Amino acid sequence: MVSKSLQLARIAGLALLALVLWIAALVAFVAVGDDEIPIAGNDVASLVDAAKKQAAEHRGNLALVVINSGRIAGSHFHSIGRPVDRIHPIVTAEFAP
């Protein structure tokens, strides 16, 4: 039978290994993400223009509305087939600075 102190040492070792692996994964993800180039500048017009270019290259639907300080700052709707419903949009994600 394994002593209690040996069991605790194994658990502590596994916890330390998990922590080291977690930190290594975080560092790797951050390092890879730093090489990405933004598709647009810091203004709304360049973001909407970049979305238009990307939408033209792909099949599918896109409804993009940029909201700044509670007001619509820019939008773009791209659809294959029937038009996008601009009256009842479904919000799928919110991003805040």
N, C-alpha and C positions, 0 to 999 in steps of 0.2 A: 504494500500500500504506500502511496506517495504521501509524504508529509505535507502538512498544511502550508508551511513556509515555501516549499517547492512549488505547490499549486499557485500560490500568490505570485511567486517569481515568474512562472510561466504566463500568468494572466497579465502581469505588468509588462513582460517582454512582448507579448502579442499586441497589447495596447500601444506600446512605443513603436512597434513595427507599423501598425496601422496609421499612427500619427505621421511617421516619416513618409509612408507611401502617399498619404493624403496631401502633405505639403509638397511633395515632388510632383504630384498630379496638378496641383494648383499652379505651381511655377511653370510647368510645361504648357498648360492652357494659356496662361498670361503671355508667355514668350511667343507662342504661335499667334495669338490674337494681335500682338503689336505690329506684325508685318502686314496686316490688312490695310488697304487704302480705302478711305471713305468714298462712296459713290457721288457725294454731293458736298457742296460747301456749307457755310453756316447760315445761308438764307433759304427761305421757303421756296423761292422760284427755282433755284438750282436743284432742290430735292424733288420737286414736282417734275421738272424736266428729266432728271435721271430716272424717275419712276416711269415716265412715258417711254423712254428709250428701252428700258428693261422689259416693259410690258409688251412692246412691239416685237421683241425677240422671242417671246414665250407664248404658248397656247394657254388659254384659261381666262379667268375673270379677275379684275382688280378694281377695288374701290378704295381710294386713298383720300382721306380728308385730314389736313394738318390744322390742328387747333392751337392757337396761341392766345393766351390770356382770355380764354372763354369765347373767342371769336374764330370763325373759319378763316385761316390765313391762306389756304390754297387747297385745291382738290384736283383729282384726276380719276376718271372712270373709264375702264377698258373692259370690253365684253366680247366674247365669241358667241354668236347666236343672238339671243334676245338681249335687249338693253338692260343696264343695271338699274335697279329700283332706287332712285335718289331720294324718294320721299320717306321711306321706311328702312334706313340702313340698319344693319345688325352690327353692333360694336363687338369686335372679337378681342381687341387688346387695347390697353391704355399704356402710354409711356409718359413718364414725367421726368424732367431733368433733375 
